[in-house]
């Protein structure tokens, strides 16, 4: 069996534990064990992902249906296997000096 040491226990909390243990005819140590046992025997709630938590929080507000905008057709992808088209050379700019 393991040992557990609890440091810095508030005095009012220790007093409440002592009174609770005395009311149940137990030592403080046994009462603390019983409290831990009872707390850890409760079935842990299954963890929800963030999306499910958000949905549960706002479920009472009702569902919202957003319109789906029609999409434009996708353009043809570039053909990278063909050589690039040649561009015409731009005429040289005249100098501003006269």
Secondary structure in CASP SS format (residue, H / E / C, confidence):
PFRMAT SS
TARGET T0000
AUTHOR 0000-0000-0000
METHOD secondary structure of the structure
MODEL  1
X C 1.00
X C 1.00
X C 1.00
X C 1.00
X C 1.00
X C 1.00
X C 1.00
X C 1.00
X C 1.00
X C 1.00
X H 1.00
X H 1.00
X H 1.00
X H 1.00
X H 1.00
X H 1.00
X H 1.00
X H 1.00
X H 1.00
X H 1.00
X H 1.00
X H 1.00
X H 1.00
X C 1.00
X C 1.00
X C 1.00
X C 1.00
X H 1.00
X H 1.00
X H 1.00
X H 1.00
X H 1.00
X H 1.00
X H 1.00
X H 1.00
X H 1.00
X H 1.00
X H 1.00
X H 1.00
X H 1.00
X H 1.00
X C 1.00
X C 1.00
X C 1.00
X C 1.00
X C 1.00
X C 1.00
X C 1.00
X C 1.00
X H 1.00
X H 1.00
X H 1.00
X H 1.00
X H 1.00
X H 1.00
X H 1.00
X H 1.00
X H 1.00
X H 1.00
X H 1.00
X H 1.00
X C 1.00
X C 1.00
X C 1.00
X C 1.00
X C 1.00
X C 1.00
X C 1.00
X C 1.00
X C 1.00
X C 1.00
X C 1.00
X C 1.00
X C 1.00
X C 1.00
X C 1.00
X C 1.00
X C 1.00
X C 1.00
X C 1.00
X C 1.00
X C 1.00
X C 1.00
X C 1.00
X C 1.00
X C 1.00
X C 1.00
X C 1.00
X C 1.00
X C 1.00
X C 1.00
X C 1.00
X C 1.00
X C 1.00
X C 1.00
X C 1.00
X C 1.00
X C 1.00
END
